[in-house]
């Protein structure tokens, strides 16, 4: 079996900065995908059940967890509103700069 270091030596990226940026982005995307998975499984929901709550098909919901579609900010907000699980974007220690509640109702009242 070939080790990671051997593969890396045999196939060095052409641009290490681009490689590092891509690697970091993939890690962040993985964290967001994992958040979707953890919320769904914590609540004991199937793809179909979560999809119904979010207004999505079971396939679309599954796509958000298997890297077919990387969740957007709107997807996270929809997840929070549909499940009641608070999801926040926080800036600064303990949110002293900003704390955005993605699940907050932003729709105009009739």
Secondary structure, 3 states (H helix, E strand, C coil): CCCHHHHHHHCCCCCHHHHHHHHHHHHHHHHHHHHHHHHHHHCCCCHHHHHHHHCCCHHHHHHCCCCCCCCCHHHHHHHHHHHCCCCEEEECHHHCCEEEECCCCCCCCC
